[in-house]
Structure formats: structure tokens, C-alpha cells
Amino acid sequence: MGHREDLLEGAKRCLRAKGFARTTARDIVKESGTNLASIGYHYGSKDKLLAEAYVALVGDVSEDWEPTDAFQTPAGSFERFQEVWSGIIRTMREPDSIWHLSMEIIAMGDQLPEVRDHLAHAQREAARGLLPLFLGGREEDVTDEDVDSAGQLYNTLMTGLIAQWTFDPKTAPGAEQLTAGLRRVVEATDRT
């Protein structure tokens, strides 16, 4: 690995250990075995490096979710909805869940506009990646219109779920509750 990759891996370890606000450039340098100048050269700033590291951590976690061809339920069904949320929630239950970082970053957003802008773009791409999990198909076939509608709906559910699991995991909803709620919403819509 080169310095760029070493920095990214070191930053990922620092985020897991210390979070965004408490991680210093020196922490990253120590963890990565690089030097301070490498951060600016490869990423522009410590905050941009941490943002990239966070996006990479989310990518690592999403690899733990079932690939779309391994789902046991039909795409677009209530059963698929529940199956996907079960996998996502499983990652939230882990003691070192990276999702706690999401709440820290959301709270700091106004203080770090460049990081916020970078992560807003990454969130849009996350919506693109979520759609095939729920609805089937391939990520490269997802249209911008789909991202702007269903993708944003799933992103909003995800952000709310992360907030609930971070704030009070004892009362946070499980996949079964989310699916029951969706059924009720759909049934109410069908009656009108």
C-alpha cells in the first residue's frame, strides 16, 4: 500500500476508536505510519480524509448485507423489505457499529461544510445502492428519478433508524415493526 491507502486505513481505525471530532491529524499519522504532509498532499485536509474514511467504512459494512442474488424473498415485496432491514439492523446492534459516527457527523455538519457537501454526494450514491437491495435489479440501471424518489425514501428511513438505534436501542424498531408499519401505510393508501 502507498501513503494514500495507509492514511485511509489509519483514518478508518481512528474513526472507530475515537470518532470524528476527537481524531487528530497526529492520531491518523501515528496509526498509518505516514507523515503530516501526506494528509494534505493526498486528501487536502484531515476532515476530507476522515470523510473519505467514513464513506469507506459504510462501504465495508454494506458488504456484510446480503447480495441481491442471495435474497430469499421476491424483490419489491414486504418480505424483501423486512429481510433487508433485518440485515441493516444487525449491523446497528454490533457494539462497535459505525452508525454512531453518522449521528456525530450529522451534528457537526454546519461546522464542516466541505465535509457535509462531500457526504451529501455520498449519501445520494448510497440511495442508488439501496434501491437494488429492496427492489431488485442492478445499481448501474437505477435512474436519477428513482434515486430522487424511492432512494431518498429509503435514505430517510435509514437516517431515522440510525438515530433511533443510536439514541435508544432498547426501544428502536426492528425489521418486523418497520414492515408492519409499511403494511398499515399501504393498506390506508389503498382505502382512499
N, C-alpha and C positions, 0 to 999 in steps of 0.2 A: 504494500500500500504506500501511496505517496502522502505528503503532508495534508493535502485536501481531505482525503479519506480518513487519515488518522485524526484530524481535527473533528470531523463529523462523528466518528465513533466515540471520541473522547467527550464531545458535547452531549451525545446521547446518554452516556453513563452519568455525566454531571446532572443532566435534567432529571434522571431517575433518582439520583441521590439527594439533590439539593433543590430542585425546582428551578424555575426561570429566574425569579428575582434574586435569589441568593447565589446563583452561579456567577463567578467572576471569570474574566479572561485568563487570569493566572490559574484558576482551577482547571480550565479546559487545557491549557498548555501543559500543566503537570500531568493530567490524565492522558493526554495524547502523545506526550514525549516530543512535542514540537516547540515552536517559539512564538512569542507575541506577534512578531511581524507577519507570521504566516496567516494569522486570522484576518488581518486587513487585506493582505495580498489575495487570498483565496475567497473570502466572503464579504469583505468591505467593512464589517463590524461584528462585534461579539453578538449583538442582538440578531443580526441577519443569520449568523451561523446557528444560533440557538433556534431560530425559526425553522431553518432547514432541518436541524436535528429533530425538532418536534414532528415535522411532516414525515420524516423518515421513520420515527417511532410509530406513528399512526399507521404507516405503510406496513411496518413489521407486524403490528397487531392484526391488521386486516388480513394478512396472510394466514392467520390462525383460523379465520372464518372458513366455513366450508366453500369449496369452489362450486360454481353454479352447476357443474355436471354431476356433483355428488349429492345434491339435494334429493331428498326422498319424496318431496311434495311438488305438486304442479305449480309452475310459475304463475304469479298473479293471484294465487288462492289465499284464503285466510290461513290455511295450514302453512303455506310458504312464509307468510308474514310472521307467524309465530315461530317458525323454525329459524328464520334469520335473526329475529330479535333475541331468541334464546342464545344463539352464538355470540351476539354482540354483548348481551348482558353478562354472559360467562366471563368475558374479558374485564367487565367492570367490577366483578366480585373479587378479582385477584387482589391480594394485599398491596402489590406494587403497581397497580393499574395506572397506566399513563393518562387515563382520562381525567384524573385530578389536575393534571397540568392544564387541561383545557380551560377549567374554571379560572385558574390563575392567569392564564393568557387573556381570557375574555375580560377579566377585571382590570388588567393592565393596558388594554387596547388603546385608550386615549393617550397614554403616556408614550406609546411606541407606535406612531402612525405608520412608519415604514414596515414594521413587523406586521401590524394589523393588515395593511394592504397586501402583503405577501401571503398571509394566511387566509385572507378573504378569497384570493385566487385559488389557493389550495383547497379551500372548502368547496368552491364551485366544482372543482375536479373530483372531490370526494363524492359530491352528489351524483356526478356522472358514473362513478364506480359503484355506488349503492344501487342504482336502478337495475342492473342485471341480476343482482342478488335477489331482489324481490320479484322482478317482472320477467326474468329470463333474458336471453339474447346476449349480445356482445357489447362490451363497453365502447368499442370504436364505432358502433352503429347508433349509439344514443345521440339524439339530436339536441341542439341547444334549447329548443322548445320543451323537450322532455325534462332537461335539467332545470329550466326555469319554472316548471310546474311540479311534477311529481318528485323530481330530485330535491327541490327546495322543501317540499313537504317532509320527505324522509330526513333531510338535514335538520329541519326544525324539531322533528321528533327526537332525533339523536341528541341534539344540544340540550333539549329539555330533560331527556333521560339521564344524560351525563350530570346535569345539575342536580337532579333528584338523588342519583346514586352517590354523588359527592357530598351533598348536604345531609342526607339521612338514609343510608342504605337499608335500614330496618323497615322503612315504610315505602321505599321506592317500588314502583310496579315491576312485575315480572312480565315475561312474554305472554303468558296466559291472560293477564289483566289487560294488556295492550290490545290483544286480539279480541277479547270480549268487548272492549270499548269501541274498537273499529266496527265490529258487527252491529252494535247498537246504533252507531252513527249511520251506517249504510242502511239499516232497517228503517230508521227515521226518515232518511232521504227518500227511500222507496215509497213511503206512505204519502209523501207530499206530491 
